[in-house]
Amino acid sequence: MKVLIVGAGIAGLTLALSLRRAGHAVVVLEKAPRLRDEGYMIDFFGSGYDAAERLGILPAIARVHYPVGRLAFLGADGHERFSLPYPALRKLLFGDRHFNFMRGDLEHVLHDSLPGLTPIRFGATVDKLRDEKGGVDVTLSDGSTQRFDLVVGADGKRSRVRELAFGPASDFVRPLGYRTLAFIADADGLGDVADRFATLTTPGRQVAVYPIRQGRVATFFIHRTDDERRDFSRAAALEELTAIYRGLGWIVPALLERAQAAPSIYYDEVAQVVAPAWHRGRVVLVGDACQCVSLLAGQGASMAMAGAYVLAEELSEAESVTLALARYQNRVRPSIENKQAAGRNMARWFVPRGPVRLAVRDLFMRMSTWRPVARLVRRQLAGQSIVERATA
């Protein structure tokens, strides 16, 4: 089968790897000129961990893992109010089946695992789709036309493939009332930032800083907003960063200065994607294009990898493409809906609006090392792996 995958992110590269190993012909398009840079740090566990294990890439993922020493929670002035031993949490909550790394690190691991001669066309996307007679005629952004047995939209929550096959982004993207920014800066002159993932939270705002390789720190900013901004340019990011976080203490003023020289800034609204159908004819969606749970729910990267793995498995085993796509949606969608609901519930606690709710959140975090609480959290986080087939 000849498959076009639009998007060289986690879902797209996982699908390309899985399909190539199963003997299918794969072409990958990526709108960006190259693989993305580091992005922000993510937790990787659950279904995605299971998929990575089956794909045999856990050793490569282990090499990009960051061994965080502790989670430190700071007051507005930067004073450490309390901390949690992360290795103990990792064992209690995940049974050590867990990694943290930068999002871009996982994309590079997947890219480097692809079999040779897997074509990836950077700086390209699709302009038109015509699904008929057992295939899809695709007009690419360079004006050329090719025919594929299947087209996969793995191109994120503002998916071009979804727009062409299902409708505009406004029909599917559901903002949750937050915006987030992230960038990487030199650690020199920022004081002691080693061995901890430090989070400063005040009502409506949060800043996280953590050390990464080569003497740098990664940052993560998130805040509540009712503004429906649609300008996510670098200039808009710098303007909002200064307006929202000016006045905070600790190393935040230095970070705001260093943002001006950051090579790239991730800036976006926090949103979910709710799509009634994930496939139509021989066009199918995977990853954030159909199953974005938002960073409030977590597990976005994990579920993107797991969803792509399941799609590849069904395409390789089902009697027809139509049946494979239906089975894929039936296996993955219930878990995504549960995680999206959890993410919406988590929103009010992630960056609390007031001091009372913030105090309650901190109390729960302190209790997370208690075994009864840890077992409850572990059941809530993990759920049933979608990589494992349901049994009667």
N, C-alpha and C positions, 0 to 999 in steps of 0.2 A: 504494500500500500504506500502511496506517495502522499506525505503529510506536510502541510505548511503550518508552522508554528509562528505566530506573530507575538514577539516579546521574548527577550533573552534574560528574563529575571529568574527567580527561583523556580516558579512553576514551569516556565517554558523550557529551561535547561534540564530540569528533572524529567520532563516528558520526552525531550529529545534524547537524553541518555537512555531512558527506559525503552523507547521505541527502536532506537538504533540497535540495542542489544537483542531485541526481538526480531531483527531482520528487516524492519521497515525503512523506506527511504524518507529522509527528513530534510527539510529546508527551514532555517530559522531566520526571521527578519527582526531587526531591532532598530527602533527609531533613533536611539542615541548613537553617537559616533563610536562608542566603545563600551566595554563593561563598566558598570557603575563603580564609584569609589566606595569607601568604607560605610557610609551612611550612619546608622546608629546601632547601638548594641541591642541584641535580641536574645531572648531565652529560647532554647531549642530542646523540646522534649515531646513525649506523647507519640502521636501518630507519625509525625515527621521523623522522629528518632527511629521508629520501627521501619519506616520506608528506607531511611539511609542505611540501616543495618542490612536490609535485604539487598540493597544495591551495592553493598560492600565498600562504602565510602566513609564509614565511621573513623577509621584511622586517620584519614585526611582531615576530617572535621576536628578530630581531637587535637591536631597540630595547630589549628587556628583558635582553639579555646582559650579564653582568658580566665585564669584561676583567681577570681575575686576573693579577697581575704574576709571582708565583712561589708555589710550594708550599714552605712552611717546616716542617721537622720539629724538634720541640722535645723536650728532656729534661724530667724531672719538675719541675725548678725553673724552667722556662720559657726556659732558654737555647737559642738556635737551634743545633742540631747540624749541620744541612746544609740546603740548599734547592735547588730545581730551577726553571729558568726555564720558566714555564708556556707562554708563546707558542711556544717551540721545541718543547715536548712536544705541544702542540696540532697543530702542523704535522706533526711526525714520526708521531704516532699516528693522526691523523684527517684529514690532508690539509686542515686548516682547516675541514672540514665538521663543526663541533662548536660547541655553545653551552653556557654555564652560566648558570642563572637559578634563581630560587626556584620551587618547584613551583606555588605559587599564581599566579605570573606567567603561566605557560603556560595555566592554566585561564581567566584573564581574557582572554588573547589569543584563545583559541578562542571564548569567549562573545561577545566583541566582533566576531568574524568571522561569527557566525550571521546568516543572512538574517532580515529583519524578520518579525515575527509568528510566531516560533518560540516556542511556549509552554513556559515552565519553571515548574513549580509547586514552590516551596520549602516546607519543612516538611511534606512529604507522602511517603508510601511505599505499598507494597502490603500488603494483609492476606491476600488469597486469590487463587489462580489456578485456573482451570478450562479446560483445553485440550481443545477438541472441535470437530468439524464445521468444520475449516479456519480456526479462529480461537481466541482466548483471551479468556475472560470474566474481567475483573480487578475485584476489590473493593478500592477504595482505602482509605487510613487514615481518610478522612472518612466512610466508609460508602457512598459512591456506587459504582456498578458501570458499567464501560464495556467495550466489545468491541474488540479489536485483532487485526490480521492477524499480528502478531509482537510478542513481549515480550522485551526484552533486559535482562539483569542486568549492569549496569555499576557495581555498588554495592559494590565492594571485596572484600577477602579474607573479610570476615564477611557476605557477600552475603545479603540477605533473599530475593531471587529464587531463588538457589541453594538456600537452605534449603527454600523452598516446593516447588520442582520436583525437587530431587535428594536432599535430606537435610541433617542438621545440620552445622554448621561443623566439628565434631570429626572428621567423616569425611574432610575435605579439607585442613584447615590443619595444616601440619607445622612446629612451632617449631624454630629452629636453635640455641637456647641463648644468645640475646642479648636485651637490651632496649635501647631507644633513646629519647632525649628530645631535644627541640629547642625553642628559644624565641628571641625577638628582644629585644634590650636596647639602651638608650642607650649610645653609645660614649664619652661624656664620662667622663674619669677613668680610662680603661682603658689608658692609655699608647698607644704606637705600634702600631696594628692595621691601618694602611693598606697597601694594595698587596700583601697576601699572604694566602694561605689557610693558616693556621697550625694544625698538628695536634700535640697533646701525647699521647704514648702511653706507658703503663706496662703491665706485665703485667696483662692482663684488663680494662683501662680505656683509653678514648680520649676526648679532648675536642678539637673543632675549632671555630675562631672565624674569621670572615671579615667584612670590612666590606660593608655594603649601603647603599643610598641613604638620604638624609635623616639622616645622622649616626648611624646605628645599626650594630650588629653582629648577625649571626646566629650561633647556637651549635648544636652538634651533639654529643651525648654518646652513647656506646655502651659497653656492658660485658657481660661474660659472666655468666651466671646459670644455676643449676639449679632455681631457684624457679619453679613453674608458676603465677605470679600471674595472676588474672583481673580484678583491680580496676585499671582504667586511668583512675581519676578524677584530678582535679587534686591533691587532697590526697595520694593515693598517689604521684603523680609527684614532688611536692615532698619527701615523706618519703624516697623512694628516692634522689633526686638528692643530698640531704644525706648520707645514710648511705653511699653508694658513693664520692662524690667529695670528701668532707671530708678534709682532710689534703694534698691536692695543692697545689702552689705556683702560680707565675705569677699570672694574673688569675682563677684558678678561684674563690678565696674571694669575690671581688667579684661574679662571675657567680652564685654560689649565693645571694647576698643579693638580687641583682636579679631572680632567678627568682620571688621572692615577689610581685613587682609586675607580672610579665609578663602582658599581656592574655590570652594563650593559651599553652598548653604542649602540644606534640605528645609523646605518650607511648604506646609500644606495644611488643609483642614483635616480634622479627625472625623472620619465618616465610615459608614458601612455601605455595602452594596446588597440590595435586596432584589433579586431577579426571579420572577415566577417560573421561568424556564431557562435551563442552561444550554439547551441545544435546539437547533431548528434545521431540519434537513441534514446536510453534511457540514454544518458549522456548529462548533461547540466551544464553550467557554471554560476556563480553568483558572485557578488562583484568584487574585483580587478582582478580576473581571466579573466574577459571579459570586465569590464567597468571601469578600472582604469582611472581616470581623471587627476591625479597627484595633489600634494598639492598646485601647482600654481593655479589650478582651484578652489580648495576648495571643500567642500561638499562630499568628498570621503566616509566618514563614514555615512553621511546622505543617500547618494545614495545607499550604500551597504545595509543598513537596508531597505530602500524602495524597492529596487530591489528584495530582499529576500522575503519581505512581498507580493509583487505582484506575484512572482513565486508560493508561497504557496497558494495564493488566486486562481490563475488559476488552479493549480493542484486539488484543492478541488471542483471547480465549472465546469470545462470543461468536455466534454463528453469522452475525451480520453487523454492519456498522450501526444500524438503527437500534438493534438490541443492546449493543455495547454502550451506546450513549445513554440509553434509558437506565441500564444497570449502574453505570457510573453515577448518575445523578441520584438514584435511589440509595446508593451506599453512602454517599458523602453528605448530601444535603441535610439530613436530620441532625447530624453532629454540628454542622455549620449554624443551623438555626438555633440550637441550644447555646452555642458559644456567643452568637450575636445577642441573644436575650441576656446572657450573663454580662456581656460588655455594656449593654444599656443600663443594667442595674448597677454596674460598677462605676459608671460615670460620675455619680454624685459623691463617691468616696475617693476617687483617684486624685482629684484636686478639689478638696472640699471648699464650699463657699464661705464658711464661717469657722471660728475657733472651736466651737463645741464639736462640730462634726470632725474637724481635724484631730481633736483630742481623742475622739472615739476611734478614728482610724489608727492613730498611733498606739492606742491600747491594744487593738486587735493585732497589730504588727508585733508588739512585744510578746503577745501570747502565742504567736505562731511557732515558737520553739517548744511549746508544750505538746506532748505526744497526742493527746486527744484532739487538740485543735489541728495539729499537723495532719492527722489522719483524715479529718473532715476536709481540709483544704486540698489534700492530695486527691481525694475522690472527686472533688469539684473540678480540679484542674485537668486531671487525666481523662476521665470518662472512658468510653469504649473505643479502642483503636479502630479507625476505619480501614486500616490495612488488613486487619483480620476479618475474614468473611464471617458473617452472622451464621450461627448454626441453629437448627430447629430444636 
